[in-house]
Amino acid sequence: RREVRGVTAAIRLGHDAAAMARTLVAGLGRTYDVDRVWLQTFDAQRVPVVTEQWRRGKRIPEIVPSRTEADELRWLANRLWHTGSPVAVNDHAAPAADLDAQLLRAPQSRGVRSSVVAAVGEGAKAIGLLWVSTVYEQRR
């Protein structure tokens, strides 16, 4: 908890969206000992488009969503924002039967083992996604 407080305190001091995003993803990655943290914001009135990733090591490929994937991610973010809860996938290779295919397509193609995805939003609209994942080993 103390480590997360340090990350949030550093973000509150910032004014540059890209720098705050870098601080967030790196801090969460190190704090939770995961392989990748990815923040994607969408075009919104008060928020610039930001794509920031932290990866544990160079062997983990960077995520560069296609135009189709970007549209799907926006749809997923809005859906998660309106349900009000993040979604965890314990094993992308053997997902729960009720899990939406939307949560599986992009991570599976990038070698993700397990992940948690949460919408970032303001008011009635999602403005982004935060995706925390493991690549090398499944974690619960």
TORKOL-4160 file (C-alpha; in steps of 0.2 Angstrom, whole numbers, padded with zeros to 4 digits, m for minus):
140
<pt num="1" X="0000" Y="0000" Z="0000"/>
<pt num="2" X="0014" Y="0012" Z="0004"/>
<pt num="3" X="0022" Y="0009" Z="m0013"/>
<pt num="4" X="0005" Y="0013" Z="m0022"/>
<pt num="5" X="0003" Y="0029" Z="m0011"/>
<pt num="6" X="0020" Y="0035" Z="m0017"/>
<pt num="7" X="0015" Y="0032" Z="m0035"/>
<pt num="8" X="m0001" Y="0042" Z="m0033"/>
<pt num="9" X="0008" Y="0056" Z="m0024"/>
<pt num="10" X="0020" Y="0058" Z="m0038"/>
<pt num="11" X="0006" Y="0058" Z="m0051"/>
<pt num="12" X="m0004" Y="0072" Z="m0041"/>
<pt num="13" X="0012" Y="0083" Z="m0042"/>
<pt num="14" X="0013" Y="0082" Z="m0061"/>
<pt num="15" X="0005" Y="0093" Z="m0074"/>
<pt num="16" X="0011" Y="0084" Z="m0090"/>
<pt num="17" X="m0001" Y="0070" Z="m0095"/>
<pt num="18" X="0013" Y="0059" Z="m0103"/>
<pt num="19" X="0024" Y="0060" Z="m0088"/>
<pt num="20" X="0010" Y="0056" Z="m0076"/>
<pt num="21" X="0006" Y="0041" Z="m0087"/>
<pt num="22" X="0024" Y="0035" Z="m0087"/>
<pt num="23" X="0025" Y="0037" Z="m0068"/>
<pt num="24" X="0008" Y="0027" Z="m0066"/>
<pt num="25" X="0013" Y="0012" Z="m0077"/>
<pt num="26" X="0030" Y="0010" Z="m0071"/>
<pt num="27" X="0025" Y="0012" Z="m0053"/>
<pt num="28" X="0011" Y="m0001" Z="m0054"/>
<pt num="29" X="0022" Y="m0013" Z="m0064"/>
<pt num="30" X="0036" Y="m0013" Z="m0051"/>
<pt num="31" X="0024" Y="m0012" Z="m0036"/>
<pt num="32" X="0013" Y="m0027" Z="m0042"/>
<pt num="33" X="0028" Y="m0037" Z="m0049"/>
<pt num="34" X="0019" Y="m0039" Z="m0066"/>
<pt num="35" X="0026" Y="m0041" Z="m0084"/>
<pt num="36" X="0016" Y="m0027" Z="m0092"/>
<pt num="37" X="0006" Y="m0012" Z="m0088"/>
<pt num="38" X="m0003" Y="m0002" Z="m0102"/>
<pt num="39" X="m0013" Y="0014" Z="m0101"/>
<pt num="40" X="m0023" Y="0019" Z="m0116"/>
<pt num="41" X="m0033" Y="0035" Z="m0116"/>
<pt num="42" X="m0045" Y="0040" Z="m0129"/>
<pt num="43" X="m0049" Y="0057" Z="m0137"/>
<pt num="44" X="m0059" Y="0066" Z="m0125"/>
<pt num="45" X="m0063" Y="0085" Z="m0121"/>
<pt num="46" X="m0052" Y="0086" Z="m0105"/>
<pt num="47" X="m0040" Y="0072" Z="m0108"/>
<pt num="48" X="m0026" Y="0070" Z="m0122"/>
<pt num="49" X="m0024" Y="0054" Z="m0131"/>
<pt num="50" X="m0010" Y="0044" Z="m0121"/>
<pt num="51" X="m0003" Y="0027" Z="m0124"/>
<pt num="52" X="0010" Y="0022" Z="m0111"/>
<pt num="53" X="0017" Y="0005" Z="m0107"/>
<pt num="54" X="0029" Y="m0002" Z="m0095"/>
<pt num="55" X="0037" Y="m0019" Z="m0099"/>
<pt num="56" X="0048" Y="m0030" Z="m0088"/>
<pt num="57" X="0062" Y="m0033" Z="m0100"/>
<pt num="58" X="0064" Y="m0030" Z="m0118"/>
<pt num="59" X="0058" Y="m0047" Z="m0123"/>
<pt num="60" X="0040" Y="m0042" Z="m0120"/>
<pt num="61" X="0033" Y="m0034" Z="m0136"/>
<pt num="62" X="0025" Y="m0017" Z="m0135"/>
<pt num="63" X="0007" Y="m0016" Z="m0139"/>
<pt num="64" X="0002" Y="m0006" Z="m0154"/>
<pt num="65" X="m0017" Y="m0008" Z="m0157"/>
<pt num="66" X="m0023" Y="m0008" Z="m0174"/>
<pt num="67" X="m0038" Y="0004" Z="m0179"/>
<pt num="68" X="m0050" Y="m0010" Z="m0177"/>
<pt num="69" X="m0043" Y="m0015" Z="m0160"/>
<pt num="70" X="m0043" Y="0004" Z="m0154"/>
<pt num="71" X="m0062" Y="0004" Z="m0158"/>
<pt num="72" X="m0065" Y="m0012" Z="m0149"/>
<pt num="73" X="m0055" Y="m0006" Z="m0134"/>
<pt num="74" X="m0065" Y="0010" Z="m0133"/>
<pt num="75" X="m0081" Y="m0001" Z="m0133"/>
<pt num="76" X="m0074" Y="m0012" Z="m0120"/>
<pt num="77" X="m0069" Y="0003" Z="m0109"/>
<pt num="78" X="m0086" Y="0010" Z="m0110"/>
<pt num="79" X="m0094" Y="m0007" Z="m0106"/>
<pt num="80" X="m0082" Y="m0009" Z="m0090"/>
<pt num="81" X="m0085" Y="0009" Z="m0085"/>
<pt num="82" X="m0104" Y="0007" Z="m0085"/>
<pt num="83" X="m0103" Y="m0010" Z="m0075"/>
<pt num="84" X="m0092" Y="m0002" Z="m0063"/>
<pt num="85" X="m0080" Y="m0016" Z="m0060"/>
<pt num="86" X="m0063" Y="m0022" Z="m0067"/>
<pt num="87" X="m0062" Y="m0039" Z="m0075"/>
<pt num="88" X="m0048" Y="m0052" Z="m0071"/>
<pt num="89" X="m0043" Y="m0066" Z="m0082"/>
<pt num="90" X="m0034" Y="m0079" Z="m0072"/>
<pt num="91" X="m0028" Y="m0089" Z="m0088"/>
<pt num="92" X="m0030" Y="m0082" Z="m0106"/>
<pt num="93" X="m0027" Y="m0100" Z="m0112"/>
<pt num="94" X="m0041" Y="m0107" Z="m0103"/>
<pt num="95" X="m0054" Y="m0093" Z="m0100"/>
<pt num="96" X="m0070" Y="m0095" Z="m0090"/>
<pt num="97" X="m0085" Y="m0099" Z="m0102"/>
<pt num="98" X="m0094" Y="m0083" Z="m0098"/>
<pt num="99" X="m0079" Y="m0072" Z="m0102"/>
<pt num="100" X="m0082" Y="m0060" Z="m0116"/>
<pt num="101" X="m0071" Y="m0063" Z="m0132"/>
<pt num="102" X="m0067" Y="m0045" Z="m0132"/>
<pt num="103" X="m0056" Y="m0047" Z="m0117"/>
<pt num="104" X="m0047" Y="m0062" Z="m0125"/>
<pt num="105" X="m0043" Y="m0057" Z="m0143"/>
<pt num="106" X="m0029" Y="m0044" Z="m0141"/>
<pt num="107" X="m0020" Y="m0051" Z="m0125"/>
<pt num="108" X="m0020" Y="m0069" Z="m0132"/>
<pt num="109" X="m0011" Y="m0063" Z="m0148"/>
<pt num="110" X="0002" Y="m0055" Z="m0137"/>
<pt num="111" X="0006" Y="m0069" Z="m0126"/>
<pt num="112" X="m0003" Y="m0063" Z="m0111"/>
<pt num="113" X="m0005" Y="m0077" Z="m0097"/>
<pt num="114" X="m0016" Y="m0067" Z="m0085"/>
<pt num="115" X="m0023" Y="m0050" Z="m0084"/>
<pt num="116" X="m0034" Y="m0037" Z="m0075"/>
<pt num="117" X="m0042" Y="m0023" Z="m0085"/>
<pt num="118" X="m0051" Y="m0008" Z="m0078"/>
<pt num="119" X="m0059" Y="0007" Z="m0087"/>
<pt num="120" X="m0053" Y="0024" Z="m0083"/>
<pt num="121" X="m0067" Y="0037" Z="m0084"/>
<pt num="122" X="m0075" Y="0053" Z="m0079"/>
<pt num="123" X="m0094" Y="0056" Z="m0077"/>
<pt num="124" X="m0104" Y="0045" Z="m0089"/>
<pt num="125" X="m0090" Y="0041" Z="m0101"/>
<pt num="126" X="m0074" Y="0030" Z="m0101"/>
<pt num="127" X="m0059" Y="0040" Z="m0106"/>
<pt num="128" X="m0047" Y="0025" Z="m0106"/>
<pt num="129" X="m0041" Y="0008" Z="m0101"/>
<pt num="130" X="m0028" Y="0002" Z="m0089"/>
<pt num="131" X="m0022" Y="m0016" Z="m0092"/>
<pt num="132" X="m0011" Y="m0025" Z="m0080"/>
<pt num="133" X="m0004" Y="m0042" Z="m0086"/>
<pt num="134" X="0008" Y="m0056" Z="m0084"/>
<pt num="135" X="0017" Y="m0064" Z="m0099"/>
<pt num="136" X="0029" Y="m0077" Z="m0092"/>
<pt num="137" X="0018" Y="m0085" Z="m0078"/>
<pt num="138" X="0000" Y="m0085" Z="m0072"/>
<pt num="139" X="m0003" Y="m0076" Z="m0056"/>
<pt num="140" X="m0019" Y="m0075" Z="m0046"/>
